Amino acid sequence: MSGFDAIKLDAHPAEAAATLRLNRPDKRNALNAEMFRALMGALDKLREDADVRCVFLRGEGTAFCAGADLEEVRAIATATPGQNRESAALVRDALLRLYEFPKPTIALVHGPALAGGAGLAGCCDYVIAAQDATFGYPEVKIGFIPAIVMVLLTRQVGERHARDLCLSGRTIDAAEAHRMGLVYKVVPAQELEATGHELARQLRKNSPMAMATVKSMFAGLYDKSLEGALDRAVTLNALSRDTAECKEGIAAFLERRKPSWKPQ
């Protein structure tokens, strides 16, 4: 478990959920290589845990995540091209691991979520924001670009909004993030956790396998032509129909009872 101090893991058996907490509050949860590796390790652990059906992501202290650690930013100036590529690949791998995680993910955001922090939140299926939350991609202000998060941000809010955020580097409040579609719901800070847990309870009623397949479908949706995407949809549709969960769900619907989702 070495290196996992950067991430705290809490279990919530009543909701069959777990919380991943970015755990560098003295640094406003600034991101470094250790945190990215710890996040991937924690996600891999939760992926295999049948008792966990939903994962929350939040930050300790006064911020969700203020972006890259200052030492990581300083290192850019003296790093070799190979070192820069290795560092960027680690960011890519961590964001992709979160984006493609097969169980529902919910970011609970309070305070600043900036640069890579905004990218982490945006990789989750749902972003619930406290009214004091702010979001931004300020990399252009230091001659840098949010290249990796741009790919996912454009999927989430569309190119016009993504261009605005990435070119201006401006910070937006939770209400504007909600209007853009970056945020699912805005709530008072004291209701943030309760709102997330209520959503987890609602998601728990659904088939885990079906939700994992939906997420897999979304992950590959933009990699193909329209015809290719529809072919992939046919394949996943057919595979879903043949699962035990689909058969149980249909039987429960016809019998007017709640389905029983057994751990896979």
C-alpha positions as CSV (number, residue, x, y, z in Angstrom):
1,M,0.0,0.0,0.0
2,S,3.0,2.3,-0.2
3,G,2.2,5.6,-1.8
4,F,-1.5,5.4,-1.0
5,D,-1.4,8.1,1.6
6,A,-2.3,10.5,-1.2
7,I,-5.7,8.9,-1.5
8,K,-8.0,8.0,1.4
9,L,-10.6,5.3,0.9
10,D,-13.8,5.2,2.9
11,A,-16.5,2.5,2.7
12,H,-20.3,3.1,2.8
13,P,-21.8,-0.4,3.1
14,A,-25.4,1.0,3.3
15,E,-25.1,2.4,-0.2
16,A,-22.7,-0.3,-1.5
17,A,-20.4,2.6,-2.2
18,A,-16.9,3.9,-1.5
19,T,-15.3,7.3,-1.4
20,L,-11.9,8.1,-2.8
21,R,-10.6,11.3,-1.1
22,L,-7.8,13.3,-2.6
23,N,-5.7,13.6,0.5
24,R,-3.3,16.5,0.3
25,P,-5.3,19.2,2.0
26,D,-2.3,21.4,2.9
27,K,-1.6,21.6,-0.9
28,R,-5.3,22.0,-1.8
29,N,-5.0,18.5,-3.1
30,A,-2.6,19.5,-5.9
31,L,-1.9,16.6,-8.3
32,N,1.5,14.9,-8.6
33,A,2.7,11.6,-9.9
34,E,2.2,9.9,-6.5
35,M,-1.4,10.9,-6.4
36,F,-2.1,9.8,-10.0
37,R,-0.6,6.4,-9.3
38,A,-2.4,6.1,-6.0
39,L,-5.7,6.9,-7.7
40,M,-5.2,4.3,-10.3
41,G,-4.3,1.7,-7.7
42,A,-7.4,2.5,-5.6
43,L,-9.6,2.3,-8.7
44,D,-8.2,-1.1,-9.6
45,K,-8.9,-2.3,-6.1
46,L,-12.5,-1.0,-6.2
47,R,-13.1,-2.4,-9.7
48,E,-12.7,-5.9,-8.3
49,D,-14.7,-5.3,-5.1
50,A,-18.2,-6.8,-5.7
51,D,-19.5,-5.1,-2.6
52,V,-18.8,-1.6,-4.1
53,R,-21.4,-0.6,-6.7
54,C,-20.7,3.2,-6.9
55,V,-17.6,5.4,-6.2
56,F,-17.5,9.0,-4.9
57,L,-14.5,11.2,-5.6
58,R,-13.9,14.3,-3.4
59,G,-11.2,16.4,-1.9
60,E,-10.1,16.8,1.7
61,G,-9.8,20.3,3.2
62,T,-11.0,23.5,1.5
63,A,-10.6,22.5,-2.1
64,F,-11.6,19.7,-4.4
65,C,-8.3,20.0,-6.3
66,A,-6.4,23.1,-7.3
67,G,-4.6,21.5,-10.2
68,A,-1.0,20.4,-10.7
69,D,1.4,20.5,-7.8
70,L,3.8,23.5,-8.0
71,E,6.8,21.2,-8.0
72,E,5.4,19.4,-11.0
73,V,4.9,22.7,-12.8
74,R,8.5,23.8,-12.0
75,A,9.8,20.5,-13.3
76,I,8.4,21.2,-16.8
77,A,11.1,23.9,-17.4
78,T,14.0,21.5,-17.0
79,A,12.5,18.2,-18.1
80,T,13.6,16.4,-21.2
81,P,11.1,15.7,-24.0
82,G,11.0,12.1,-22.9
83,Q,10.3,13.0,-19.3
84,N,7.6,15.3,-20.3
85,R,6.0,12.6,-22.5
86,E,6.2,10.1,-19.6
87,S,4.5,12.6,-17.2
88,A,1.8,13.4,-19.7
89,A,1.2,9.7,-20.3
90,L,0.7,9.2,-16.6
91,V,-2.0,11.9,-16.5
92,R,-3.7,10.3,-19.5
93,D,-3.6,6.8,-17.9
94,A,-5.1,8.1,-14.7
95,L,-7.9,10.1,-16.4
96,L,-8.7,7.3,-18.7
97,R,-8.8,4.8,-15.8
98,L,-11.4,7.0,-14.1
99,Y,-13.4,7.7,-17.2
100,E,-13.6,4.0,-18.2
101,F,-14.3,2.8,-14.7
102,P,-17.1,0.2,-15.1
103,K,-19.1,1.4,-12.0
104,P,-20.9,4.7,-11.6
105,T,-18.7,7.5,-10.4
106,I,-19.8,10.7,-8.7
107,A,-17.6,13.7,-8.1
108,L,-18.6,15.7,-5.0
109,V,-17.0,19.1,-5.6
110,H,-16.5,21.9,-3.2
111,G,-14.2,24.9,-3.6
112,P,-11.8,25.1,-6.5
113,A,-11.6,22.3,-9.2
114,L,-9.0,23.7,-11.5
115,A,-6.9,22.4,-14.4
116,G,-6.3,18.6,-13.8
117,G,-8.7,18.9,-10.9
118,A,-11.5,20.0,-13.2
119,G,-10.4,17.2,-15.5
120,L,-10.8,14.6,-12.7
121,A,-14.3,15.8,-11.8
122,G,-15.3,15.8,-15.5
123,C,-14.2,12.2,-15.9
124,C,-16.9,11.1,-13.4
125,D,-20.4,10.1,-14.6
126,Y,-21.9,12.8,-12.3
127,V,-20.6,16.0,-10.9
128,I,-22.5,17.3,-7.9
129,A,-21.2,20.7,-6.9
130,A,-21.5,22.8,-3.8
131,Q,-22.6,26.4,-4.4
132,D,-19.0,27.6,-3.6
133,A,-17.4,25.3,-6.2
134,T,-15.5,26.8,-9.1
135,F,-14.1,25.2,-12.3
136,G,-11.4,26.3,-14.7
137,Y,-8.7,25.4,-17.1
138,P,-6.1,28.1,-16.6
139,E,-3.2,26.5,-18.3
140,V,-3.0,29.1,-21.1
141,K,-2.2,31.7,-18.5
142,I,1.2,30.1,-18.0
143,G,1.9,29.2,-21.6
144,F,0.7,25.6,-21.2
145,I,-2.4,23.8,-22.7
146,P,-5.0,21.5,-21.1
147,A,-4.3,19.0,-23.9
148,I,-5.4,15.8,-22.3
149,V,-8.5,17.1,-20.5
150,M,-9.6,18.9,-23.6
151,V,-10.4,15.6,-25.3
152,L,-12.8,14.6,-22.6
153,L,-14.1,18.1,-21.9
154,T,-15.2,18.5,-25.5
155,R,-17.2,15.3,-25.2
156,Q,-19.0,16.6,-22.1
157,V,-19.8,20.2,-23.0
158,G,-19.4,20.5,-26.7
159,E,-16.7,22.3,-28.7
160,R,-18.0,25.9,-28.3
161,H,-17.9,25.7,-24.5
162,A,-14.6,23.8,-24.5
163,R,-13.0,26.4,-26.7
164,D,-14.2,29.2,-24.5
165,L,-12.9,27.5,-21.3
166,C,-9.5,26.4,-22.7
167,L,-8.8,29.6,-24.7
168,S,-9.8,32.1,-22.0
169,G,-8.5,30.2,-19.0
170,R,-11.3,31.8,-17.0
171,T,-12.8,30.4,-13.8
172,I,-16.6,29.7,-13.7
173,D,-18.9,29.2,-10.8
174,A,-21.0,26.2,-10.2
175,A,-24.1,27.7,-11.7
176,E,-22.4,28.4,-15.0
177,A,-20.8,25.0,-15.0
178,H,-24.3,23.6,-14.5
179,R,-25.7,25.6,-17.5
180,M,-22.8,24.3,-19.7
181,G,-23.6,20.7,-18.7
182,L,-20.3,20.2,-16.8
183,V,-22.2,19.8,-13.6
184,Y,-25.2,17.6,-12.9
185,K,-26.6,19.4,-9.9
186,V,-25.7,22.4,-7.6
187,V,-26.6,22.1,-3.9
188,P,-25.8,24.0,-0.7
189,A,-22.4,22.8,0.7
190,Q,-24.1,21.1,3.7
191,E,-26.2,19.0,1.4
192,L,-23.4,17.8,-0.9
193,E,-22.7,14.4,0.7
194,A,-26.4,13.6,1.3
195,T,-27.3,14.4,-2.3
196,G,-24.5,12.1,-3.6
197,H,-25.6,9.3,-1.3
198,E,-29.2,9.6,-2.4
199,L,-28.0,9.3,-6.1
200,A,-26.0,6.3,-5.2
201,R,-29.0,4.6,-3.6
202,Q,-31.0,5.3,-6.8
203,L,-28.3,3.9,-9.0
204,R,-28.0,0.8,-6.8
205,K,-31.5,-0.3,-8.1
206,N,-30.1,-0.7,-11.6
207,S,-28.3,-3.7,-13.1
208,P,-24.5,-3.4,-12.5
209,M,-23.7,-5.2,-15.7
210,A,-26.0,-3.1,-17.7
211,M,-24.5,0.1,-16.3
212,A,-21.0,-1.1,-17.0
213,T,-22.0,-1.9,-20.6
214,V,-23.6,1.6,-21.0
215,K,-20.3,3.1,-19.8
216,S,-18.3,0.9,-22.2
217,M,-20.6,2.0,-25.0
218,F,-20.0,5.7,-24.2
219,A,-16.3,5.2,-24.0
220,G,-16.1,3.9,-27.6
221,L,-18.9,5.9,-29.0
222,Y,-16.7,8.7,-30.6
223,D,-14.0,6.5,-31.9
224,K,-15.9,5.3,-34.9
225,S,-18.0,6.4,-37.8
226,L,-21.8,6.5,-37.4
227,E,-22.0,3.0,-39.0
228,G,-19.2,1.7,-36.8
229,A,-20.8,3.1,-33.7
230,L,-24.1,1.5,-34.6
231,D,-22.3,-1.8,-35.3
232,R,-20.8,-1.7,-31.9
233,A,-24.2,-0.8,-30.4
234,V,-25.7,-4.0,-32.1
235,T,-22.9,-6.1,-30.6
236,L,-23.3,-4.8,-27.1
237,N,-27.1,-4.9,-27.3
238,A,-27.0,-8.5,-28.2
239,L,-24.5,-9.4,-25.5
240,S,-26.6,-7.5,-22.9
241,R,-29.7,-9.5,-23.8
242,D,-27.9,-12.7,-23.1
243,T,-26.8,-11.8,-19.5
244,A,-28.3,-13.2,-16.4
245,E,-29.0,-9.7,-15.1
246,C,-31.0,-8.8,-18.2
247,K,-33.1,-12.0,-17.9
248,E,-33.7,-11.3,-14.2
249,G,-34.6,-7.7,-14.9
250,I,-37.1,-8.7,-17.6
251,A,-38.6,-11.4,-15.3
252,A,-38.9,-8.9,-12.4
253,F,-40.6,-6.4,-14.7
254,L,-43.1,-8.9,-16.0
255,E,-43.7,-10.2,-12.5
256,R,-44.0,-6.7,-11.0
257,R,-41.3,-7.1,-8.4
258,K,-37.9,-5.6,-7.7
259,P,-35.0,-7.3,-9.4
260,S,-32.4,-9.1,-7.5
261,W,-28.9,-8.1,-8.6
262,K,-26.4,-10.8,-7.5
263,P,-22.7,-9.8,-7.2
264,Q,-20.7,-10.7,-10.3
